[in-house]
């Protein structure tokens, strides 16, 4: 057995001490950091690399999301990278040899006004032109896909139809992280937990290493994948990143027998609902309006999302909330991600995914790894460079993606 494999068969990955130097260091051990390390090793042969996670593996947004996976975004740049991601999702259970409960149960994006209908039909047309499975359903067809939804005409926000992507779905987020971690470790990647980066060192315009609570590590490539804390880590290297951080809440109910067969999202009443494999109802809504790094938010958001959920699904009226939680989402000015080189040689950022980070996990890792290994973007992430905020070539997905999730 190779010396980089786990020492104990019950361990999915090792917990090594950091080496004094690496070919590349990835800051952030969430889904995007793990996927980046995996594709660096698998596609580019870079195995002398380390993932530095200040807490425990995948303990940030990766464990604090609602696991929705889809690719039906409006603009072709967004649709292309998310469709690549969805295609990777479809092959990853076999490739990683790990059942992370990927369930392609479809997603409905509801329309409640004539404006919603026009925008939704526009998005379906754009998706079809981009080769993405998308359909427009009338209310009766919505009811066929999701029998428990209320399509009565006496609602404040009647269901006037919905977009439908059959290949969309959900996956078990913890299992996804463990699957990537195991394979990355098998290929020699060091996953170092409880290792906080406290400084980024430069020699002029070149990165030369990082300082951590476990000591200094030399490297000429530093890749930042820390979501809502990107601006904090980037500032250590002397650069500013155009993102804002907000709390985003979600919740789950007690367990129920299977009643909800798909994923339903509503931008107008601002809620999205699915049912997890164990049986709990998983619900989320919009971000809190204030900036912050707290992993919890305002109670009024929960109150509003529950009111919306009960209106759409009267069957949920007596369901009890089991727990709530929050993540820290990083939002750009155009609601699209940044996967890019920076003005500092050897410094790369993957951020700004907002509320769409989980679904983009494999696509982000695939393209970010290419960018790091080649010091040039992959065609799929080239439009998501930092320079677009200077050139004006924005990819405006605000309001174009139904709750943006």
C-alpha positions in Angstrom: 0.0 0.0 0.0 1.3 3.4 -0.9 2.5 5.5 2.0 0.0 8.3 1.3 -3.0 6.0 1.9 -4.9 6.1 5.2 -3.1 4.2 8.0 -6.4 2.7 9.3 -9.0 1.2 7.0 -11.8 3.0 8.9 -10.3 6.4 7.9 -11.4 8.0 4.6 -8.4 10.3 4.6 -5.2 11.0 6.5 -4.7 13.9 9.0 -1.0 14.7 8.1 1.2 17.4 9.5 1.9 20.2 7.0 5.1 20.0 5.0 7.3 23.0 4.7 6.5 23.6 1.1 4.0 22.5 -1.6 3.6 23.1 -5.3 0.2 24.6 -4.6 -1.9 25.4 -1.5 -5.7 25.6 -1.5 -7.1 27.7 1.3 -10.5 26.3 2.2 -11.5 22.7 2.7 -15.1 22.9 1.6 -16.7 21.5 -1.5 -14.9 23.8 -4.0 -11.5 23.4 -2.3 -11.9 19.6 -2.3 -13.1 19.4 -5.9 -10.2 21.7 -7.0 -7.7 19.4 -5.3 -9.2 16.3 -6.8 -9.1 17.7 -10.4 -5.6 19.1 -9.9 -4.4 15.6 -9.1 -6.6 13.7 -11.5 -6.5 16.0 -14.6 -3.2 17.8 -14.2 -0.9 15.4 -12.2 -0.4 17.9 -9.3 -0.3 15.9 -6.2 2.2 17.8 -4.0 -0.6 20.1 -2.9 -2.3 20.8 0.4 -5.8 21.9 1.4 -5.7 24.1 4.5 -9.0 24.2 6.4 -9.2 26.4 9.5 -12.0 24.2 11.0 -13.1 20.8 10.1 -13.5 19.4 6.6 -16.5 20.8 4.8 -17.8 22.5 8.0 -18.7 25.8 6.4 -21.2 26.4 3.6 -20.7 22.8 2.3 -22.6 21.6 5.4 -25.0 24.6 5.5 -26.8 24.5 2.2 -29.9 23.0 0.7 -28.1 20.8 -1.9 -30.1 21.8 -5.0 -28.4 21.0 -8.2 -29.5 22.5 -11.6 -28.2 24.2 -14.7 -31.2 26.2 -16.0 -29.6 29.7 -15.7 -30.4 32.4 -18.2 -27.1 33.6 -19.7 -25.1 31.3 -21.8 -21.9 31.8 -19.7 -23.8 30.7 -16.6 -25.7 27.9 -18.3 -22.4 26.5 -19.8 -20.5 26.3 -16.5 -23.5 24.9 -14.5 -24.3 22.4 -17.3 -20.7 21.2 -17.2 -21.1 20.9 -13.5 -24.4 18.9 -13.8 -22.7 16.5 -16.3 -19.9 16.0 -13.9 -22.4 15.3 -11.1 -24.0 12.6 -13.3 -20.7 10.7 -13.6 -19.1 11.4 -10.2 -20.8 8.6 -8.1 -19.1 6.0 -10.3 -15.9 8.0 -10.7 -15.5 8.6 -7.0 -16.8 5.2 -6.2 -19.1 6.7 -3.5 -22.9 6.8 -3.3 -23.6 10.4 -2.2 -27.3 10.0 -2.9 -27.4 12.0 -6.1 -31.2 12.1 -7.0 -32.3 13.6 -10.3 -35.8 14.3 -9.2 -36.2 17.6 -11.3 -36.8 21.2 -10.2 -39.8 23.4 -10.7 -39.4 27.2 -10.8 -42.8 28.7 -10.2 -44.3 31.7 -11.9 -46.9 33.8 -10.1 -47.3 36.9 -12.2 -47.4 37.7 -15.9 -43.9 39.1 -15.5 -42.8 35.8 -14.0 -44.4 34.0 -16.9 -42.6 36.0 -19.5 -39.2 35.8 -17.8 -39.6 32.1 -17.2 -40.6 31.3 -20.8 -37.6 33.4 -21.9 -35.3 31.4 -19.8 -36.7 28.1 -21.1 -36.0 29.3 -24.6 -32.5 30.3 -23.7 -31.9 26.9 -22.0 -33.2 25.0 -25.0 -30.9 27.0 -27.3 -28.0 26.1 -25.0 -28.8 22.4 -25.1 -30.2 22.2 -21.6 -33.3 20.2 -20.7 -36.0 22.8 -19.9 -39.7 22.9 -20.3 -42.6 25.3 -19.6 -45.5 23.7 -17.7 -49.0 25.0 -17.2 -50.6 24.8 -13.7 -52.2 21.4 -14.4 -48.8 20.0 -15.5 -47.2 21.5 -12.4 -49.7 19.6 -10.3 -48.9 16.4 -12.2 -45.2 16.7 -11.3 -45.8 17.8 -7.7 -49.3 16.6 -6.6 -49.2 18.3 -3.2 -48.8 21.8 -4.5 -51.7 24.2 -4.3 -52.7 25.6 -7.7 -56.0 27.1 -6.6 -56.9 30.5 -8.1 -57.9 32.1 -4.7 -54.2 32.5 -3.6 -52.4 35.7 -3.1 -49.8 34.4 -5.5 -51.5 31.9 -7.8 -49.3 29.4 -9.7 -49.5 30.4 -13.3 -47.0 27.8 -14.5 -43.4 26.8 -14.0 -40.2 26.0 -15.7 -39.1 22.4 -15.2 -35.7 20.8 -15.5 -36.0 17.1 -15.2 -32.3 16.3 -14.8 -31.9 18.6 -11.8 -32.0 17.3 -8.3 -30.2 17.0 -4.9 -27.3 15.2 -3.3 -26.1 14.5 0.2 -23.6 17.3 0.9 -21.5 15.6 3.6 -21.1 12.5 1.4 -20.0 14.6 -1.5 -17.3 16.2 0.6 -16.1 12.8 1.9 -16.1 11.3 -1.6 -13.8 14.1 -2.9 -11.6 14.0 0.2 -11.1 10.3 0.0 -10.0 10.3 -3.7 -7.8 13.4 -3.3 -6.1 11.8 -0.4 -5.6 8.5 -2.3 -3.7 10.5 -4.9 -1.4 12.1 -2.4 -3.1 15.4 -1.5 -2.6 16.6 2.1 -5.8 17.6 3.8 -4.9 19.6 6.9 -7.7 20.5 9.2 -7.6 23.1 12.1 -5.0 25.0 10.0 -5.9 28.7 9.8 -4.1 30.9 7.2 -3.1 34.1 9.0 -1.1 35.8 6.3 -0.1 35.5 2.6 3.5 36.3 1.7 4.6 38.0 -1.5 7.9 38.8 -3.1 6.9 41.8 -5.2 4.1 40.6 -7.4 4.7 36.9 -6.8 3.1 34.8 -4.0 5.8 32.9 -2.0 3.9 31.3 0.8 1.4 31.5 3.6 1.6 31.8 7.4 -0.7 29.5 9.4 -1.2 28.6 13.1 0.8 25.5 12.3 3.7 27.4 10.8 4.8 28.9 7.6 4.4 27.0 4.3 6.3 27.9 1.2 4.4 27.8 -2.2 4.3 29.7 -5.4 0.6 29.0 -6.0 -2.2 30.0 -3.5 -5.8 29.3 -4.5 -8.5 30.9 -2.3 -11.8 29.0 -2.0 -13.3 30.3 1.2 -16.6 31.6 0.0 -17.8 34.4 2.4 -14.4 35.0 3.8 -12.7 35.5 0.5 -12.3 39.3 1.0 -10.6 38.6 4.3 -8.0 36.2 2.9 -7.5 38.2 -0.2 -6.7 41.3 1.9 -3.8 39.3 3.4 -2.3 39.3 -0.1 -3.0 43.0 -0.6 -5.9 42.8 -3.0 -9.6 43.7 -2.9 -12.3 41.4 -4.2 -15.7 42.8 -5.3 -17.9 40.7 -3.1 -20.2 41.2 -0.1 -20.9 38.6 2.5 -24.4 37.9 3.9 -26.0 35.3 6.1 -28.3 32.9 4.4 -30.7 30.7 6.4 -32.4 27.4 5.9 -34.3 24.9 8.0 -35.5 21.3 8.1 -38.7 19.8 9.6 -39.1 16.6 11.5 -39.2 13.4 9.5 -42.1 12.4 7.2 -43.0 9.7 4.8 -42.2 10.6 1.2 -44.7 13.2 0.1 -42.7 15.7 -2.0 -41.3 14.1 -5.2 -39.3 17.0 -6.7 -37.7 20.4 -5.8 -40.0 23.5 -5.9 -38.7 27.0 -6.0 -40.6 30.3 -6.0 -38.9 33.6 -6.4 -42.0 35.7 -5.9 -43.0 34.3 -2.5 -39.4 33.5 -1.9 -39.1 30.0 -0.7 -37.7 26.6 -2.0 -38.7 23.2 -0.7 -37.5 19.7 -1.2 -37.6 16.5 0.8 -34.4 14.9 1.9 -33.7 11.2 1.7 -34.4 10.6 5.4 -37.7 12.4 5.1 -37.2 15.9 6.5 -38.5 18.8 4.5 -35.7 21.1 3.5 -36.6 24.8 3.1 -34.6 28.0 2.3 -35.2 31.5 1.3 -33.4 34.7 0.6 -30.3 36.2 2.2 -30.5 38.7 5.1 -30.1 42.2 3.8 -27.2 43.1 6.1 -23.6 42.2 5.6 -22.0 39.9 8.2 -20.1 36.7 8.9 -22.5 35.2 11.4 -23.8 31.7 10.6 -27.3 32.6 11.7 -29.7 35.3 10.6 -32.9 37.2 11.4 -36.0 35.4 12.6 -38.2 37.4 10.3 -36.7 35.5 7.3 -37.7 32.2 8.8 -41.2 33.5 9.5 -41.6 34.7 6.0 -40.3 31.5 4.3 -42.6 29.3 6.4 -45.6 31.5 5.5 -44.8 31.1 1.9 -44.2 27.4 2.2 -47.6 26.8 3.9 -49.3 28.8 1.2 -47.8 26.7 -1.6 -48.1 23.4 0.4 -51.1 23.4 2.8 -50.2 19.9 3.7 -47.2 21.3 5.6 -49.3 23.4 7.9 -48.8 21.1 10.9 -45.1 20.3 10.3 -42.7 21.2 13.1 -39.4 22.9 12.5 -36.6 20.6 13.7 -33.6 23.0 13.3 -32.4 26.1 11.5 -29.0 27.2 10.4 -27.1 29.8 8.4 -24.3 30.0 5.9 -22.2 32.9 4.7 -22.8 33.6 1.1 -20.5 35.7 -1.0 -22.4 37.9 -3.6 -20.9 39.8 -6.5 -22.4 42.8 -8.2 -23.8 40.7 -11.0 -24.7 37.6 -9.0 -22.2 35.5 -10.9 -19.1 33.9 -9.6 -15.4 34.8 -9.9 -13.1 32.0 -10.9 -9.9 33.9 -11.9 -6.3 34.7 -11.7 -5.5 37.9 -9.8 -3.1 40.8 -10.3 -0.7 38.9 -8.0 1.2 36.1 -9.8 0.3 32.7 -8.3 -2.8 34.0 -6.5 -6.1 32.7 -7.7 -9.7 33.2 -6.4 -12.8 31.2 -6.6 -15.7 33.1 -5.0 -18.9 35.0 -5.5 -21.0 31.9 -6.1 -23.6 33.4 -3.8 -26.3 30.9 -3.2 -25.3 28.6 -6.1 -22.1 27.2 -4.7 -23.1 23.7 -4.0 -24.5 23.0 -7.4 -21.4 24.4 -9.0 -19.0 22.3 -6.9 -17.6 20.0 -9.6 -17.7 22.6 -12.3 -15.9 25.1 -10.1 -13.3 22.6 -9.1 -12.8 21.4 -12.7 -12.2 24.9 -14.1 -10.4 26.3 -11.1 -7.9 23.4 -11.2 -7.3 24.1 -14.9 -6.7 27.8 -14.2 -4.2 27.0 -11.4 -2.3 24.3 -13.3 -2.0 26.3 -16.5 -2.0 29.8 -15.2 -4.7 30.4 -17.8 -8.5 30.1 -17.5 -10.5 27.3 -18.9 -12.9 28.5 -21.7 -15.8 27.9 -19.3 -14.5 30.2 -16.5 -12.8 32.8 -18.7 -16.0 35.0 -18.7 -15.9 34.9 -14.9 -12.6 36.7 -14.5 -12.1 39.6 -12.2 -11.5 41.9 -15.2 -15.2 41.9 -16.1 -15.8 44.5 -13.4 -13.5 46.8 -15.2 -14.5 46.1 -18.7 -18.3 46.0 -18.0 -18.7 42.5 -19.5 -21.0 41.5 -16.6 -23.1 38.3 -16.4 -26.1 39.7 -14.7 -28.0 36.8 -13.1 -29.9 38.9 -10.5 -33.5 37.9 -10.7 -32.8 35.7 -13.7 -32.4 32.5 -11.7 -35.4 32.2 -9.4 -34.1 32.9 -5.9 -30.6 32.6 -7.4 -30.1 29.2 -5.8 
